[in-house]
Amino acid sequence: MKFIIGIDGGGTKTVGQIVNLSNSQRFDATTGPSSLSQDVEKASETLSHLITDLIQQANAQNVSVAIGVAGGGNSSLVRRCQELIINETGISQLAIVEDCETALLGAKGASLNDDVALVTLGTGSFVATSLDNKSSYSGGWGFPVGDEGSGAKLGFYLVNHFLKMWDASQAENTDNPPQNQDPLYSLLVTKLGANKDEILHQLSSASQSDFSSLAPLAFEFFTSSKLAKAVLNKHLQDVVELLSSIKSPEIILTGGLASNTLEHLIAADLIPNITKRIRIIKSPSLLGALLMAESIDGIVNDGRVINGDSVAGNNTLADSVQEATTQSTQKNDNNLTPLDKLVSEQRNPASTHLDIMNSQQIVSLMNAQDMLVPQAIETVSASIAEAIDTITHSLNNNGRLIYMGAGTSGRLGVLDAVECPPTFSTNPNTVIGLLAGGEGAMFKAVEGAEDSVELGQQDLVNLNLTAADVVVGIAASGRTPYVIGGLNYAKSLGCQTISVTCNPVATINDIASIPIAVNLGPEVLSGSTRLKAGSAQKMILNMLSTGTMVQLGKCYENLMVDVKASNKKLVKRACRIIEQACDVSFEYAEHLLNDAQYNVKLAILMHKSGLSREHATQHLANHNGFLRRALETQ
């Protein structure tokens, strides 16, 4: 049997697919960024892990791999990447090219015309055309000097306009009046900071992906924010310039901004003759990489021996892959990913002699395997950060964070939820944990509860779920019907949905608007996902809740200043926090806490500012509960 792997490597994420050419069976995987031009060593490691994952999923041998990736046009970077991937995976049939080449090849394979243009509006942007059997490329010079029409450039415009509004408010010696007038400005104050030092700190380390992550806000706030409207109009002008010079009869638009941008172009009626020629498809670079992989013959030494024109006419594969990349991949509860195909259900070769190991050997093996967890989580850090921003936005707008899962996964969600009120003084109804089978399932399995799609939906109905809420589906397998039912119902209401799973190919990843899929490999005890999978889920949920609460102003420096002093232990903790923040004795900290009616933030603010409790309460409220900001304006 012959297998091919196609990979589309980007600045934000990397997607791959393996196809069995004998029966067209395919498996998918997604991981973090893999730009050669940004970090060839890290990108090569990411690509190697993705290839290994796909091979394991398909149990494949005789594999050819083609990769379209940013930086794939640099011969020295390509040679280094090939060397590292071959050493790590043993793959000998490997081609690495610039992602614009695989994207154009995929566009030609999916096109209805001989001549076609591809416009990519993702983290970056470029235009690729095939006209009269000749390929040409424009744009793609990279952020910030180029990439007009991209998410990074749109985010850059957003920050630039925000800074101008911020400067204007400072010049007028006002208390940031645009914050009260423009909702997007207010949100960016939360994200970037309300003083120059905070803003400069954020921008000094901002990457292309960081700017790109802001781009969706321009579309989200278009109708309510002058700031959003201004930057989005600038973005549309950039895209019009990209499109206006294209002569091809068909334009294929792709990338994360494609759908929203086309919708606004049509609504504004800016280029009606051009928009009629546009068709959106998903993942042309992945399709092109698969087409390229099928044409590899022997060892590819320079990564550039494939002639795209010679393979674009392979209609059988093109049709097959186009169907897979343009249609929804969502699975229903009657078509779940088979258990034997899940990474978490495979046997771990490191533990095949587990039954004859002594205690020290077992501990050493499990510890070594657990060390893989944080490394794997790092590869999905961009998705976790996106989820934190989404949850923060929801809670800032009176929404709720709702975890739901079954078994170990559900119990971890409940655990994280119940810890939020004492840790951050949140309302018990702000962060909620739903467990299949209800409260009784915390201590004893409820037979059949996790297998009910209807129960997942009903539990959310009982909570009066609204579009303002965020639902996080937790399932190590990614195929739990209870979670699938809940996510599908939440999605139908317009909720933001997040999946947390330990299998790259998982049903809930196809449903969620933000999939967090961490690949940990098989468990020490095969299929026991309370081990590495449980540890990873706990760590990710810690990041989601803690990151959100930090964004909501629930900490000062690294101190838990919104702790609810509801028992003797927490009263002592509150006093220690005041003691550290104010550099006072423990006894005086007790006095401050008592004066502030057991509100730690108020105690610190009253001591440092000299304000009365009443004035300190109002001053803190004026700064949305952010203690640092309240102190810095004194």
N, C-alpha and C positions, 0 to 999 in steps of 0.2 A: 504494500500500500504506500502511496505517495501522499505526504502532507505538505501543505504550504502555510506559512505564517506571514501575515501582513501587519505592519505596525505603523501607526501614525503618532509620532512623537512631537509634543508641543511644549510651550512655555508654561502651561498650567497643568495639563494632564497628558497621559500617554494611553492610547487604546490599542489593543491588539486582538487579532482573531486568527485561529487556526482552522483550516479546512481539510477534511479528508476527501481527496479527489475521487476516491472510489465510490463514495456514497453521499458526498456533499454535506456530511455531518460537520457541524462547526461548534467551536467554543470561544467565548470572549473573555477578556480580562482588561482591567483598567488599573492604572497606578498613577504616580505623581509625575512631575515635569521631567523632561529628558532632552533639554536643549544642549547640543554639543558645544555651541558657541559660548554658553554660560558656564558650563562645568563638564568637560568631557569625561572626567573620571566618574563623577556621580551619575551622569547620564548613562554611561556604559553599565554601571552597576544596576541602575533601574531597568534598563533594557534587558540585561541578562536575567534578572529575576522574572521579568515578564515572560520572556521566552521559555524559561524553565517551567513556569506556572502553566503556560499553554500546553507544553509538551506533556506534562504530568496529567493535565485534564483529559487530553485525548489519548494518553498512553501511546504516544507517537514515536515512530522511527522514520528514517529516510525523510528528513525535513529540509525544506528550503525556506529561507527567511529573507524578506525585503523590508527595509525600514526607510520611511520618509521622515526626516527630522530636521529641525532648525540647525544650521551649521553643517548639513550634509554636503554642501558644495565646497567645503574646505578639505582638501586632500589630506593634509597632515592630521587633522582632527578625525577624519574618516579612518585613516590607517590605524590610529591609536585606538579608536572605538572598536574596530574589527578585531584587533589583537586582543583586547580585553574580553570581548564577547566570546570569541573562539576559545580562549583559555578557560573561561568560566563555564561555557555550555557544551563545548566540543562540536558546535555547528561548523561545517566547512562550506556549505552553500549559503553565502551571505552577501547581500547587496545593501549598501547604505547610500542614499542620495538625499538631496535637498527635498524638504516636504512639498515645495511648490511643484516639483517634477512628478511625484506620486499623485498629488492632487489633480494636476492636469491630465495625467494618464487615466485616473479614475473618472474624471469628468467626461473624457472622450469615450470611455467604456460605457458610461451611462447616458450619453447624449443621443438625441434623435437626429442630429445633423453631423455632417463631416467636419464642419467648421464650428468651433465652440469657444467660448471664453469662460474662464472661471474667476470669480471674485470671492476672496476669502476675507470675512470680517470676524475675526476671532480676537485672541489676545493681541496678535499682530494682524497685518493685512498685506495682500499682494494681489496682482492681476496676472493671470496666465492665459494666453490665447493660442489656439491652434487654427491657423488660417492658411489655406492652400498647402496643406501638409507641412507647414513650418510652425515650430513652437517658439514663442517669445514670452518674456517675463518682464514685468515692471513693478515698481514698488518693492516692498519687502526689505527696505534698507535698515529696518530696525528702529526701535524706540530709543530715544525720543526724536531723533532726526527725521524719521520717516513714519511709516505705518499709519498714514491718514485713513480714517474710517474704522480704525481698530478699537477694541475695547480699552487698550492702554491709552490711546490718544484721547478717547472720550473721557476717561477718568482723569487724564492730565488736564483737559479743558475744565473739568468740574472743579478740580483743586485750584486751578489758576483763577477762575471766577470767584470761588469761595474766598481766596486770599484778598482779592480786590475788595470784596464786600467787607471783609474783616478789617482791612486797612481803612476803609471809609468810615466804619463805625468807630474806630479808634481816633481818627482825625476829628470826628465830631464830638469827642469826649462823652460819648453816650455809652450806655451799658448794653452794647451789642444790639441795637434795635432790630437789625434784620433777623435776629434769632426769633423774635416774636412775630415777624411778618412772613418769613419764608420757612416752611417746614423742612425743606431739604438743607438749608443753611443750618438750622437747629440740629439736624441729625449729624451733619458734618462736624459741628462743634463737639458733639459727643465722640465722634470717631477720631478727629484730628487734634482736638484740644482747644481750650478757650484762652490760652495765652501763648505768646510767641515761643517760649522755650518748649512747650509741649508740641506745638506745631512743627518746629524745626527738628525736634527729636524724631517725630513720626516720619517726616519727609526725608531725613538724612539716610534712612535705611530702606526707603520705599523702593520696591522692585517693579518691574514691568507688570508682573502679576498683581501686585498690590494696587496699582493704578487701574488695571483692568477690572478688579473686583468691585470698583466703585461704579462702573459703567451702567449696570442695571438700574441704579438709582435714578438716572436721568429719564429712563422710560417710565419707571414707577411713579415719579413725582411730576410727570410732564403736565398734567392738568391742574396741579395745585401750586406749582413752584415756578416763579419767574427765572430763578437760577437754572432749574432743570430745562426749561424751555429754551433759554439762551444757548446753553451748551449743546443741547440736542439739535437745534437748528444749525449750529456750526458743524456738528457731526454729519448731518444730512447734506450740507454743502460739500463736505469732503467726499462723501460717497457719490454725489452727483458728478463731481469732477472725475472720479475713478471710472464711472460708467459711461460718461458722455463720449469718450473717444473710442469706445469699443465698436467694431464693425461687424463682428460675428452675428449671425442670425439668431443664435441662442446664447443666453447668458445663464450660467449656473452659479447661484449664490449659495455660500455655505459659511459655517462658523456660528459661534454663539450669539452674535448680534444680527444674524441674517434675517430671521423672521420679523423681529420688532422693527428693524430698519426698513425693510420692504413695506411693512404695514404703514409706517409714517410717510414714506415716499409716496405711496398711493394716496393716502389721506390728504397730503399736501398738494397732490397733482403736479409735482415738480417736473417729472420727465415721463409723461404718460406713454409716449411712443417706445421708450426704453423699458419701462416696467412691464409692458406686455410681452417682452421677450425673455423675461426672467423666470427661472424655475429654481426652487430651492431643493437641494438634496442633502442628505446627511452623510458625513464622513467620506468624501471623494478620495481623500488621501489614503484612507484605509483600503478602499476598493482598488486604487492604483497600486498600492503596495502588494496586494494579493495578486493582481494581474502580473506584476513584475516578478514576484516570487515563483509563479508558475513557469516563467520563461527562463529561470536560472538553470544553467547547465554546467556542472562542475564548480570548482572553487573560483570565487570572484575575488580577485586580489585588490582591485582599486575601487570597487563599489560602484563603478559607473559604466559597466559594459552593456547594460540593458538599453536597447533603443525603444523608447516608449511607443513610437509609431508602429513598430512591428508587432506589438502584443495587444494593442487597443482593440483589435478586431475579434478577440476571443469572446464571442457573444454568449456562449454557454455560461462561462464563469461570470462574465459581466452581468448578465441578467440575474444570475443566482445571488451574487453579492449585492447588486443594486436593490433587489427585493429585501435583502436582510438589512440594508443600511437606510432604506427610505421608509420602511414600514415600522410601526410600533413593535417593539420586542416584548411588550408587557405580557406576562403569563398569568393565566387565571389559576384558581385553586385546583382545577382538574388537569393542569398541565405544568406541574411543578418540576423544577430541576431534579432529575433522579438523584437519590442519595449517593449512589455509587460514583457519581461524577463530581461530587463536592470535595474540595481540598480537605476540609475539616474531617471528612469521613474516611480518608485514605489511611493506609498503614504507614507508620513512621519507621523507616529503615534503621534509625538510631536506637529503637527500643524493641526490636524483635526478640531480644533475649531478656526482656523485662522480668519474666516469670522466674528466672534463675539468678537475678541480681541480688546482692546483699543490700542492706539499708543504706550504707554510704554510697554505693554505686547508684542506687535509685535517686538519692538526694542530688548527687552530682549531675546525673542525667537531666533531672527535672529543672535544676537550676540553670544548666546550659541552655535548655530549650526555652525557659522563661526569659532569658536574656535576649531572645529574638523578638520579643513582644515590642519593646520601645523602638527598635530599629524599624519594624514593620509599620508601626504607627506613624513614624516620621514621614513615610512615603505618602500618607494621606493627610498630612498636616494642613494642606491648602483647603481641602474639603471640610476639615474640622473648623478651621478659621471662618470659612464661609457660613457654616452652620451657626457658629457663635454670633456672627453679625445678624443673621436672619432671626435668631431667637431674641436677641437684644432688641431689634426693631419691633418685634411682636410685643414683647413685654412693655416696651415704651409706649405702645398704643393699646394698652389694656387687654392684650392677648394673654394666653396661657401657654406654658410648656407642658406637654402631655407625653409621658413615656408610656409605651405599651409593649408587652412581650409575654412570653410563656416560660415556665420553668426557671432555670438559672437566669436567663436574660431578663425575664419580667421581674424577678426578685431584685436584680441589680438596679432596674429602673425605679422600683418602689424605694429601695434603699437611698438612692440619690435624691429622690423627691422629698422623702421625710426628713432628710438632713438639712434641707434648705431653710425651713423656718427658724430652727435654733441657731444656725450658722449665720444667716443673712437677714433674719427678721422679716422674711417674706410671709405674705398671707398663705395659709395652708392650701388655698385654692389656686395659687399662682403656678406652682410646679406640682404636677399630679402624676402618680404612678399607677398604671392599670396592669393588673396581672390576670392572665387567663384563668378563670375559675374563681376569682374574687379573693377576699382576704384569707379565706381558709386554705388557699393554695400556697400561701407563704410557708406552711409547715407540713402540708401533705398534698401530694399530687391529686388533682381533680381529673378523673379519667375523661378523656375526650374533649376537654375544654379548649386545648390549643388547636384542635382540628376543626373548629367551627369558625367559618368566615363570618357567619351571621352574628356570632357572639362578639367578635371584634367590632363590628359596626354598631351593635346595640349598646355596647359599653360607652361608645362615643356619643351616641344619641342621648343616653342617660345623662351625659355631662353637658348637654345643650351646646355641642361643638359649634363654633362659628369660624368664619374665614379669617378672623383675627388671630386664631390660635395656631400653634406649631405642634405637629404630631411627629414624634420620633419612634419609629418602629425598630425594635431590638430583636434580632434573631441570629444566632451564630450561623445557622444553616442558610438563612435568608429565604426560607420557603414555608415558614409557619403560617398556616391558614388564618389563625386568629389575627396575626399582624397584617397579613395581606388584606383581610376584610376591613380592618381599621384604616389602613393607608388609602385604600381605594375610596372608602367613604369620605375621608378627610380631603382627598384630592378632588372629589366631586363637588365639595363645598367651596373650593378655592383656597384651602389651607396650604401653607408651606409644609412640605413633608420631608423628613430626613430618615435615612435607613442607616443602621449600624449593624454590620454583618462581618463575618470572618470568611466569606467566600466571594471571590471576584465575580463569579457567575452565580447570581442569586436573583430570584424573582423580585424581591422587594427593592433591589437596586434599580430595576426597570421602572418601578412605580414612583419612587421617591424623587423629588426635585433636587435634593442634595444627597447622593449616595456616598456613604463612608464605608468602604469595603477594604478591610485590612487582611492581607494574605499572610497567615502565620504558618502555613504548611500543616501537616498532620499532627495530631496530638500524641503525647507519649503513650497514653492509653487510648487506643483507636476509638474515635467517635465521642470521647468524653469531653465535650466542649465546655465543661465547668473549669477546665484547666487553662491552657493558653488563651482560648477564646474568651473565657470568663474574665481573665485578668485584663485582656485588651479592652473588652467592653467596659469594665469598671474604670479603666484609665481614660477612655474616651468620654464616658459620661461625666467623670470628674472635670475634664477639660471643658465640656459643653456648659455645665452649670457654673463652675467657678469662673470661666472666661466671661460668661454672660453677666454674672453678678459684679465682676470687676468693671465691665463696661457700664453697668448701671450705677456705679459709684458706691459699691458696697464695701470697699476697702480704702484704707489710707496707707500710703507706702505699701508695705506688705502685711499690714495689720488688719485683723478681722473686726473692723470697727462697727459693724452692724449686728454683732452677736447679740442674741436675745438672752439676757441674764435671768433665766427662768428657774435655775436651781443653784445650789451652793457651789458646785464645781464651776458653772458658767459665770457666777458672780465673781469668783476668784480670777477666772480667765479675763473677765472684763476689766478688773482692777489691774491685772498685769499689763493689759494692752494700754490702759491709760498711763500706767507707770512708765512704760517704754516710750510712748508717744510724747509725753509731757516732761520726761526726765524728773519725776518726783518720786517720793517714797510710796511704798505700797499703802501705808496708812492714809497718806494724803489723797492717794488715788481713790480710796474708799469714800473719802469725804466728797471728792469731785463727782463720783458716780451717784452718790446719794443726792447731791444738789441738782444733778441733771435728771433726776427721777429714773435712774438706771438706763439712760440713753448714752452709750459710749461716745458717739459722735458729738453730741451736745456737750458732754463733759470736757472733751478735748478742745472743742471750739470755744467754750466759755473760758477755759483756763488760758488758752493762748491769745484770745482776742480781748478778754475783759468784758465781753458782752453779757448782759443778763440772759437768763434762760429764755425769756420771751423773745428778746431781740435775736439771740443766737438761733432759735427755732426758725424765725422768719428769714434770717440771713442764709441759713442752710437750705431752706425751701427755695429761695431765690436762685440757688445754684444747683437745683435738682438733686440735692442730697450729696453732691460731690464735696467732701470735706476739704480736699486739697485746694479746690477752686475757691471755696468760701474763705479759707485762711489766706490765700494769696491776694485777695481783694481787700484785706484789712490794712 
